Amino acid sequence: MDRIYAHADFSSPSFKRYLSLRQGDGGLSIGGLTFEEDLEIFAGQSFGNILPVLSGGKDPDNENIGGPAIVALIHAAQIASDCCSVRFYGCRADDLVGEHLERLLRNTPVDLTHYSIQSDSETPSTTVLSDPDADNGHGERLFVNTIGAAWDYIPSIVDPSFYESDICVFGGTALVPRIHEGLENMLFTARRNGCITVANTVYDFLSEKKNPGLRWPLGSSDATYSLVDLLIADREEALKLSGKDSIDEALDFFRQKGAGAVIITSGADDVHLCACSDRFLHVEPETMPVSKALGKAWKDPSRRGDSTGCGDNFAGGIIASVAKQLASGRKIINLKEACQLGIVSGGFAGLYYGGTWLESELGEKRRLLQPYYEEYLKQISIA
């Protein structure tokens, strides 16, 4: 569950007192994620006392479905509902937040058969603080996460049907620590079954806390990368995972480690991509621009949302395009075509609060997205 505070002021003195002083110290990290218990230790206060300061004493602007995997999959299901089915594998606790979250999820086209109660802890939740004026008006956000039941979700719980999919998506596994540790074996099983494997990453605060400033691991060893057909990360995550200083160097690192295709986002700046495996049309490292039409829409006060979930919806658009290409009979995926839908999907998420758009009818989001997609094709001179 995401609780979204859309009008935080990251520049205020009262907010700045909770900002991290050094990597992994438990303080807030703009653009990153902090665990609630670590923030409490850092500040010497309970989160119940900290939150009113961070939010200006206001109630949440919105409560919404959150999480890198589920938000991406909901968007993919909404956009590709005409050609594929989407299943979510995860868990919650037996509590009121979990019950409310599942009711919301029932209003999406995602199959929840394998979303189960696995813990007597608490359902994972995140406080999202968004400052629309940060980053020169592009907006920025940060996250305070309660990991809860996600500690109890382990590879052996995942039903074997997960590995019978055309595409297996591992979303934000750093927030599900036991899955993250077992990622290499899970990817191996998926690959052995012929699945296209996708990993979309998230800020790995546990690794940052354990080894401040050092390179983050993905799975149990770097061999994990050779089992990932498509890696999706934002700039900070890519640099932390690779230990490099630039996106170009990070792309080269991931290619050398065997990742089949890589996409790196950078907020309102160009998207970087490359592909060098037989599952994708070959793409030398290059960039694609963000959508000008959606950038303009973001500046319209009557349509302003927040940047929460933009990266997750970007990943969902990529996944939807891969599914659509497979459903059309293609054997080799066009990564640049996937990025077109991803870029528009990520940009569209900035027009509403929270990462998840709950449709009033199936196909609504696809219909609303289509004009922006067509405009983007014109922008890059494809249509």
Beta strands, then each sheet from edge to edge (+ up, - down):
strand 1: 2-5
strand 2: 33-35
strand 3: 62-64
strand 4: 87-93
strand 5: 111-119
strand 6: 125-131
strand 7: 140-146
strand 8: 167-171
strand 9: 196-200
strand 10: 230-234
strand 11: 261-266
strand 12: 269-275
strand 13: 283-288
sheet 1: 2+ 7+ 6- 1- 3+
sheet 2: 4+ 5+
sheet 3: 8+ 9+ 10+ 11+ 12- 13+
end
